C-alpha cells in the first residue's frame, strides 16, 4: 500500500517581544506556553532559523527533556517543525527523556549540529509550574550570546513558521523511524535511543568503576542514599549506581520521572531536599546526594547530614582530581568558577600552579574556555560542577568523582572536607535568592546596591561582628572579558 508523503505547511503568526533567552535557556510559566497562540512554535522556529540554511539542510539534532509537564507536547511540535525546516535526522531519548549532560554527550558523540533540551532546571513543574527550552550548539554546550541574541531578534520579527502537523512518532520504542515528506528528496529520520547508554559508556572511560564498586559492595560497604527528586535522573541512578556499581536498590529514591516532580521543587538544596537531609541525619548512611530535574546540579551530604556547600565541593574535587583516571591521563590545564562562587578553588589553583578563570553565570562561558584548552574543571555556587568531558555541568559525574575520592582516600565526607579546610583554609560566601520579584522591583534593588558599593568610601569601612572587626577589601560590579574571543559581558541578567 502506497503511503502519501506528509505535507509541509506554512502557518502565519505574529511575534512576541518577550522571547529573550536568559543565561541558561528560555523559561516561562507553563501557562504562557499553553495560553499564548503559537508561543512555542514561534520560539522553536526562531531557534531553527538561527541555524544557517546551508548547515540546516539534512543535519542531525538531538532532543531531550527532563520529563516535566508539557514536554510531550513540545517534543511532538519540535519533531514536526524540524522535519519541515529541513533537519535530516533527530536523535531523541526514549519517552523523550534525556538528562542535560546526556544531550551534551550525544551531540558530541554523533557530531550533531546541536540539540534542544526541554527543561526549566530546578524550577517546579506541572500546569502551575515552569517550562523551559535550551538550545545547545555543536560543541555540546549552551549557545553563546551571539546565537541567543540572534534567536531573540528573529523572534521579534517572525511572520510564519513551517510544520508537518500530520507527522506522528512513537517515543516509547527504541529504534529508527522514517518519514517521506512533500518536496523532500530524502526521508526524515527519527532515532529513539536508550536515555542512559551513550552517557553511561562515556563515564566508563572516565572512572575506575571497579574501585567505586568495591567501595559500595566490599566488606566495609559504604551505604549511600541518592534522591533523584522524580526528575530525569531516576533511570541513570538505577542503571549506573545500582545495576552497574552494586548499590542496593533501596539506596535510590524518587527515581520515577513525574511531570510535576511529585509536587516538589526538583532543587537539590537543604530546603527542597529536606527528606534526604533527615535520612542522612540518622547516621546510617555515609554518603548522600540529590539531583535537580535535568541532572546537571547536585548536592552532597555526609554522615549525620554533614552538608558540603557547592563552592567547597568544587575546590575539593579540584584538589583530588588525581583520584580519577581521566585526569591522570589528560592532565589539568586550569579551573573556572562563576563570579558568585567562593574563592576556595583559587587556593587550589595556586597550589597546583594552574590558572583560574572567573566568569559570568552560565555554562556557555566555561564551554568557550574548555574548547580553547584553557580549562579542565568548572563550577558554580548554584550546585553545578563539570569538566571538559562534556560542555555542560554534570551532577552524576560529580557524585562519581566524590565516590572516587572516598575510595582512594578511604575517608568519609566530613573528614575529607575538614582536611581540605586545614590545608587550604575555609571560605565563606552568601547568596540571596529573591523569588517572584517584579522586574521593576528587582531593577531598583540592584541599582541601590550598586550605588552603595561603588561609593569610594565604602572600601575603607570597617564592620564589627561580635568581637571581630572586618574591613571591605574590594567591591565591584562584575564585568567579564572572554580571553578566547574578547566578548564583553556586564550587568548580566539571567534566569
C-alpha distance (Angstrom), angle and dihedral (degrees) to the residues before:
residue distance angle dihedral
X1 . . .
X2 3.79 . .
X3 3.81 115.9 .
X4 3.78 117.4 -147.2
X5 3.81 116.6 -125.8
X6 3.79 114.8 -99.3
X7 3.82 111.1 -105.0
X8 3.81 122.9 -119.4
X9 3.81 111.3 -138.0
X10 3.80 129.3 -161.9
X11 3.81 113.4 -147.8
X12 3.80 124.7 -162.9
X13 3.80 115.2 -129.3
X14 3.80 142.8 166.4
X15 3.81 124.5 -123.9
X16 3.80 129.2 -111.8
X17 3.79 121.6 -143.5
X18 3.82 97.4 -146.9
X19 3.81 103.0 66.6
X20 3.80 97.6 105.9
X21 3.82 113.2 139.4
X22 3.79 116.1 -129.1
X23 3.79 130.9 -145.3
X24 3.80 91.8 -66.4
X25 3.78 107.2 25.7
X26 3.78 136.6 -66.4
X27 3.81 117.0 -50.3
X28 3.77 133.3 176.4
X29 3.79 137.3 153.8
X30 3.80 107.6 -74.5
X31 3.80 88.9 -121.4
X32 3.81 89.4 66.3
X33 3.81 91.6 59.0
X34 3.80 91.9 45.3
X35 3.80 98.8 44.2
X36 3.81 105.1 38.4
X37 3.78 114.1 79.0
X38 3.82 113.5 -113.0
X39 3.81 90.9 -9.9
X40 3.80 92.8 136.4
X41 3.80 93.9 39.2
X42 3.81 92.1 51.0
X43 3.78 92.8 54.1
X44 3.81 95.1 44.4
X45 3.81 90.8 49.4
X46 3.81 89.1 49.9
X47 3.81 90.1 53.0
X48 3.80 92.8 48.3
X49 3.81 92.9 44.5
X50 3.81 90.1 52.7
X51 3.82 87.4 68.6
X52 3.80 112.2 83.3
X53 3.80 109.6 -104.4
X54 3.81 92.4 -124.5
X55 3.81 90.9 53.5
X56 3.78 93.2 43.4
X57 3.80 98.5 55.9
X58 3.79 109.6 98.4
X59 3.80 94.6 -11.6
X60 3.81 127.7 141.2
X61 3.81 125.3 -115.3
X62 3.81 132.8 -178.6
X63 3.81 123.9 -135.5
X64 3.79 128.1 -169.5
X65 3.78 141.7 149.8
X66 3.79 141.3 -159.9
X67 3.81 88.7 -122.8
X68 3.79 97.1 -107.8
X69 3.79 123.3 151.6
X70 3.83 114.1 -71.3
X71 3.83 92.2 25.0
X72 3.81 93.3 108.6
X73 3.80 92.0 52.0
X74 3.79 92.5 45.3
X75 3.81 93.2 47.4
X76 3.80 91.2 53.6
X77 3.81 91.0 50.2
X78 3.82 91.5 48.0
X79 3.81 91.0 52.0
X80 3.81 91.8 49.1
X81 3.81 93.0 47.3
X82 3.81 95.8 42.6
X83 3.80 89.4 55.1
X84 3.80 92.1 48.8
X85 3.81 92.2 48.6
X86 3.78 96.3 55.2
X87 3.79 101.9 -98.1
X88 3.80 105.7 152.5
X89 3.80 101.7 -157.0
X90 3.79 138.3 13.9
X91 3.80 122.6 -161.7
X92 3.81 110.2 -157.8
X93 3.79 132.2 178.4
X94 3.81 117.7 -112.4
X95 3.81 109.6 -84.4
X96 3.80 85.7 6.5
X97 3.82 92.2 -73.2
X98 3.81 123.2 139.7
X99 3.78 128.2 142.4
X100 3.79 116.2 -126.6
X101 3.84 91.2 -110.6
X102 3.82 89.5 50.3
X103 3.82 91.2 52.8
X104 3.80 89.7 51.9
X105 3.80 89.9 47.1
X106 3.81 94.8 50.8
X107 3.82 93.6 45.2
X108 3.80 89.5 55.7
X109 3.81 94.9 40.9
X110 3.81 96.8 53.0
X111 3.83 95.6 30.1
X112 3.80 93.3 -121.0
X113 3.79 120.4 178.9
X114 3.80 89.3 -120.4
X115 3.76 145.2 -58.3
X116 3.78 144.6 -117.5
X117 3.80 120.0 -130.9
X118 3.79 117.9 -164.6
X119 3.79 104.2 -150.3
X120 3.77 143.1 115.4
X121 3.81 89.0 -159.7
X122 3.81 111.9 -140.7
X123 3.82 93.9 -3.0
X124 3.83 117.0 113.4
X125 3.81 121.4 -92.5
X126 3.79 136.4 -146.6
X127 3.82 130.5 75.0
X128 3.80 90.0 -55.5
X129 3.80 94.2 43.5
X130 3.79 134.8 72.6
X131 3.78 135.5 -76.0
X132 3.77 128.5 -160.0
X133 3.79 143.6 -173.3
X134 3.78 124.1 -156.6
X135 3.80 126.6 -173.0
X136 3.79 117.2 -149.8
X137 3.78 120.6 -167.4
X138 3.81 133.4 -140.4
X139 3.81 95.6 -73.1
X140 3.81 88.6 59.4
X141 3.79 93.4 -111.0
X142 3.81 132.9 110.6
X143 3.79 116.1 -76.3
X144 3.79 114.3 -90.5
X145 3.79 122.3 -118.5
X146 3.80 93.7 -93.4
X147 3.81 89.9 59.5
X148 3.80 97.0 43.1
X149 3.81 89.9 46.8
X150 3.81 88.8 53.5
X151 3.81 90.8 49.8
X152 3.80 89.9 51.1
X153 3.81 93.4 48.9
X154 3.81 91.2 50.6
X155 3.81 90.9 48.5
X156 3.82 90.7 56.6
X157 3.80 94.1 56.5
X158 3.81 103.9 30.0
X159 3.81 114.9 137.2
X160 3.81 103.3 172.0
X161 3.77 144.2 8.7
X162 3.81 133.7 -153.2
X163 3.80 122.2 -128.4
X164 3.81 142.9 161.7
X165 3.82 99.3 -140.3
X166 3.82 94.1 -179.8
X167 3.82 94.8 56.6
X168 3.82 112.6 109.7
X169 3.80 128.3 179.2
X170 3.80 135.9 -170.1
X171 3.82 109.2 -130.1
X172 3.80 94.2 179.4
X173 3.81 94.0 70.6
X174 3.82 121.3 72.8
X175 3.79 110.4 -135.9
X176 3.80 144.8 65.6
X177 3.79 126.1 -52.7
X178 3.82 122.7 -172.3
X179 3.80 130.4 -161.1
X180 3.79 131.9 -170.1
X181 3.79 112.6 -138.7
X182 3.79 131.1 -163.7
X183 3.81 113.7 -94.4
X184 3.82 92.4 6.1
X185 3.80 120.9 120.1
X186 3.80 95.8 -158.4
X187 3.80 128.3 45.3
X188 3.79 119.1 -106.0
X189 3.81 110.8 -116.0
X190 3.78 130.9 -152.5
X191 3.80 118.0 -169.9
X192 3.79 115.5 -165.4
X193 3.81 108.8 -158.8
X194 3.78 135.3 -172.0
X195 3.81 105.2 -87.8
X196 3.81 94.7 -132.9
X197 3.82 110.4 31.3
X198 3.83 104.8 82.8
X199 3.80 92.9 43.8
X200 3.81 91.6 44.2
X201 3.80 91.2 53.3
X202 3.81 90.3 52.7
X203 3.81 91.7 52.6
X204 3.81 89.2 52.9
X205 3.81 88.8 63.2
X206 3.82 92.8 50.5
X207 3.81 105.9 45.5
X208 3.79 139.0 46.8
X209 3.79 96.3 -117.9
X210 3.81 92.0 -177.1
X211 3.80 90.7 59.6
X212 3.81 92.6 49.1
X213 3.80 91.6 45.2
X214 3.81 90.6 53.1
X215 3.80 88.8 52.3
X216 3.81 91.6 52.7
X217 3.81 99.0 39.5
X218 3.82 107.8 22.9
X219 3.82 128.7 104.7
X220 3.83 90.8 -81.7
X221 3.80 91.8 44.7
X222 3.79 114.9 -170.4
X223 3.79 109.7 -134.5
X224 3.77 111.4 -141.6
X225 3.79 135.2 -171.6
X226 3.80 118.8 -156.1
X227 3.82 123.1 -173.6
X228 3.82 115.2 -162.6
X229 3.83 89.5 -176.1
X230 3.84 90.9 -138.1
X231 3.79 90.4 -72.5
X232 3.78 130.2 121.1
X233 3.81 94.9 -70.5
X234 3.81 97.1 78.0
X235 3.83 95.9 89.4
X236 3.82 91.0 44.7
X237 3.80 93.4 50.4
X238 3.80 92.6 46.9
X239 3.80 95.5 47.7
X240 3.81 99.8 39.7
X241 3.81 107.8 29.4
X242 3.80 98.1 30.9
X243 3.81 108.8 26.8
X244 3.81 98.1 32.7
X245 3.81 105.1 27.6
X246 3.78 97.6 35.3
X247 3.79 104.0 -118.2
X248 3.83 109.5 154.5
X249 3.80 114.4 -99.4
X250 3.81 90.9 -115.8
X251 3.82 88.9 60.5
X252 3.80 88.5 78.4
X253 3.80 122.2 64.5
X254 3.81 136.2 179.8
X255 3.81 89.8 22.8
X256 3.81 98.7 147.8
X257 3.84 110.3 95.4
X258 3.81 108.7 -126.4
X259 3.79 128.7 -170.4
X260 3.81 91.7 -127.1
X261 3.84 96.4 30.3
X262 3.77 89.3 -117.3
X263 3.79 91.4 -58.9
X264 3.81 91.6 -64.0
X265 3.79 134.6 112.2
X266 3.83 106.3 -101.7
X267 3.79 88.8 -138.9
X268 3.83 117.4 131.2
X269 3.78 101.7 -140.9
X270 3.79 137.0 108.6
X271 3.80 92.2 -89.9
X272 3.79 101.9 49.7
X273 3.81 98.4 28.4
X274 3.80 91.1 50.2
X275 3.81 91.1 128.5
X276 3.79 90.4 62.1
X277 3.80 90.4 45.4
X278 3.80 92.4 54.3
X279 3.81 91.8 50.1
X280 3.80 91.4 48.7
X281 3.80 91.2 49.9
X282 3.80 87.1 63.5
X283 3.81 88.9 73.6
X284 3.81 96.3 -133.2
X285 3.81 94.7 109.9
X286 3.79 125.3 58.3
X287 3.79 97.8 -161.8
X288 3.79 133.6 30.9
X289 3.79 133.8 178.7
X290 3.79 138.8 175.4
X291 3.81 130.8 -165.3
X292 3.78 133.2 -152.6
X293 3.81 124.5 -121.8
X294 3.82 98.4 -80.5
X295 3.80 98.0 32.3
X296 3.78 102.1 -115.1
X297 3.83 97.3 107.1
X298 3.78 128.1 58.3
X299 3.80 143.6 175.2
X300 3.82 126.1 -145.1
X301 3.81 124.2 -150.5
X302 3.79 128.4 -179.9
X303 3.77 131.3 -153.9
X304 3.81 115.1 -50.5
X305 3.80 89.6 19.8
X306 3.82 97.2 -66.1
X307 3.81 105.0 175.7
X308 3.80 122.5 -141.4
X309 3.78 109.5 -156.7
X310 3.82 114.1 -137.8
X311 3.81 95.4 -113.8
X312 3.80 91.5 53.1
X313 3.79 90.5 45.5
X314 3.80 90.3 54.9
X315 3.81 92.2 49.2
X316 3.81 93.7 46.1
X317 3.80 91.6 49.7
X318 3.82 88.9 49.7
X319 3.79 92.2 51.3
X320 3.81 92.0 49.8
X321 3.80 103.9 40.8
X322 3.79 89.6 121.0
X323 3.83 86.9 73.8
X324 3.82 88.2 70.4
X325 3.84 118.0 74.0
X326 3.82 92.2 -144.0
X327 3.81 92.1 64.0
X328 3.79 94.3 41.8
X329 3.79 85.7 58.7
X330 3.81 101.1 37.1
X331 3.79 100.5 34.1
X332 3.81 127.1 -142.2
X333 3.80 119.3 -80.4
X334 3.79 103.1 174.8
X335 3.79 147.3 -45.2
X336 3.79 135.1 -111.0
X337 3.79 132.3 -159.0
X338 3.78 133.7 176.6
X339 3.79 117.6 -111.6
X340 3.84 94.9 -105.7
X341 3.83 91.4 52.9
X342 3.81 116.9 100.5
X343 3.80 121.5 -105.0
X344 3.82 92.5 -113.5
X345 3.80 91.2 112.1
X346 3.81 90.9 50.8
X347 3.81 89.3 68.1
X348 3.79 90.7 51.7
X349 3.81 91.5 48.2
X350 3.80 90.6 51.9
X351 3.81 91.5 50.9
X352 3.82 91.2 48.0
X353 3.82 92.1 43.9
X354 3.80 94.7 -126.1
X355 3.83 128.6 125.8
X356 3.79 124.4 -102.0
X357 3.81 122.3 -151.8
X358 3.81 123.9 -152.0
X359 3.81 110.5 -150.5
X360 3.80 140.2 175.7
X361 3.80 118.8 -95.4
X362 3.80 111.8 -75.6
X363 3.79 132.0 78.1
X364 3.81 91.9 -122.7
X365 3.81 89.4 79.0
X366 3.80 91.3 54.9
X367 3.81 90.9 47.1
X368 3.79 89.8 57.6
X369 3.82 90.4 52.8
X370 3.80 91.9 47.6
X371 3.80 93.3 48.8
X372 3.81 88.9 54.8
X373 3.82 91.8 51.1
X374 3.80 94.4 -114.1
X375 3.79 99.9 113.5
X376 3.81 137.3 48.3
X377 3.82 102.2 170.3
X378 3.80 131.9 27.0
X379 3.77 138.1 173.6
X380 3.78 149.3 171.6
X381 3.78 134.5 -143.5
X382 3.81 87.8 -120.1
X383 3.83 92.5 79.6
X384 3.80 96.6 -88.7
X385 3.82 125.2 130.4
X386 3.78 132.5 160.2
X387 3.78 145.7 148.9
X388 3.78 140.2 -138.6
X389 3.81 91.6 -81.7
X390 3.83 84.1 89.1
X391 3.79 137.6 5.2
X392 3.80 95.3 -118.0
X393 3.77 135.0 68.1
X394 3.77 109.9 -95.8
X395 3.80 124.3 -154.2
X396 3.80 99.5 -172.0
X397 3.80 91.4 45.9
X398 3.83 88.6 55.3
X399 3.81 91.3 49.5
X400 3.81 90.4 51.5
X401 3.81 90.0 49.9
X402 3.80 89.5 53.9
X403 3.80 91.5 49.1
X404 3.82 89.1 48.4
X405 3.81 90.4 52.8
X406 3.80 91.7 48.6
X407 3.80 91.1 48.8
X408 3.81 93.3 49.0
X409 3.80 97.6 42.9
X410 3.80 96.7 34.9
X411 3.80 89.9 -138.2
X412 3.79 135.7 123.9
X413 3.80 124.7 -113.1
X414 3.81 96.8 -98.9
X415 3.80 93.2 46.7
X416 3.80 91.1 51.6
X417 3.81 91.2 50.0
X418 3.81 94.0 46.0
X419 3.81 90.8 49.9
X420 3.79 89.5 50.9
X421 3.81 92.1 51.5
X422 3.80 90.3 49.1
X423 3.80 91.8 53.1
X424 3.82 102.0 37.2
X425 3.81 105.0 18.3
X426 3.78 128.2 -114.5
X427 3.80 121.2 -79.4
X428 3.79 125.9 -156.4
X429 3.78 130.3 -160.5
X430 3.79 137.7 163.3
X431 3.77 130.8 -136.4
X432 3.80 121.5 -171.0
X433 3.81 120.0 -161.0
X434 3.80 119.1 -159.3
X435 3.80 107.4 -167.0
X436 3.80 122.8 -158.0
X437 3.81 97.5 3.1
X438 3.76 119.0 163.3
X439 3.84 109.8 -113.8
X440 3.81 91.6 -119.1
X441 3.80 92.0 54.1
X442 3.80 91.7 46.9
X443 3.81 90.3 50.3
X444 3.79 93.3 55.0
X445 3.81 92.9 45.1
X446 3.80 90.0 55.8
X447 3.80 93.3 41.9
X448 3.81 91.5 52.6
X449 3.80 92.3 46.1
X450 3.79 92.8 49.4
X451 3.80 92.9 49.1
X452 3.81 89.5 51.4
X453 3.80 98.0 50.1
X454 3.81 95.6 41.8
X455 3.81 92.7 58.9
X456 3.81 106.8 114.3
X457 3.80 91.5 -132.0
X458 3.80 93.5 55.7
X459 3.81 96.0 78.9
X460 3.80 91.4 55.1
X461 3.79 94.5 54.2
X462 3.78 124.4 109.9
X463 3.79 126.7 -151.6
X464 3.79 127.5 -157.1
X465 3.80 117.9 -139.1
X466 3.78 110.2 178.0
X467 3.79 107.2 -52.5
X468 3.81 93.5 -20.9
X469 3.80 130.0 90.6
X470 3.79 120.2 -148.5
X471 3.80 127.9 -165.4
X472 3.79 126.8 -154.3
X473 3.80 106.5 -118.1
X474 3.80 101.1 -179.9
X475 3.80 141.6 -5.0
X476 3.77 129.3 -177.5
X477 3.77 146.0 156.2
X478 3.78 98.9 -115.9
X479 3.78 119.6 -113.9
X480 3.80 124.7 177.1
X481 3.78 129.4 -155.2
X482 3.79 109.0 -167.4
X483 3.82 108.0 -128.8
X484 3.81 89.8 -151.1
X485 3.80 103.7 53.8
X486 3.80 104.4 3.0
X487 3.81 95.8 -118.8
X488 3.80 114.7 154.2
X489 3.81 124.3 -136.7
X490 3.80 120.5 -171.6
X491 3.79 138.8 154.8
X492 3.78 87.5 20.9
X493 3.78 118.8 -154.5
X494 3.80 114.3 -166.6
X495 3.77 143.9 163.8
